[in-house]
Amino acid sequence: MAVTLASYKLRFHDEHVRAVPARDQAGCVFSGPGVDLRAEGARAVLALATPFRAWVEAHEPGAVVRSLSVDLASRRILITLEPDAGARPRVVRIDPPASDVLLRCAVALEAALGSACAAALSKRTKAT
């Protein structure tokens, strides 16, 4: 069973994914710590981020995505680009309705991330 997400952040530069579910297993607003994926779990999710990377390449040829954050309630996407030598990273903000196109392309990524969150939260419940 997958978890509905509130937000997530994909950090390509250090292969780390953090997701915050919208609700807990009891159906209440999620208030616990988010779910972190690293190593193979993170790489599997990051591999599904092709639509985001393709959008960046189409709008900023040669730019490299460092990280991206998605807030699903506001449908806002923030993409951080790797800086040029000596510069600071740049941030690209995408709001609705432009972000809606990208989010529709992220269905597989969000499903995989929701499933990973469900598995992690299940382990937490069993550990307590």
Secondary structure, 3 states (H helix, E strand, C coil): CCCCEEEEEEEHHHCEEEEEECECCCCCECCCCCEEEEHHHHHHHHHHHHHHHHHHHHHCCCCCEEEEEEECCCCEEEEEECCCCCCCCEEEEECCCHHHHHHHHCHHHHHHHHHHHHHHHHHHHHHC
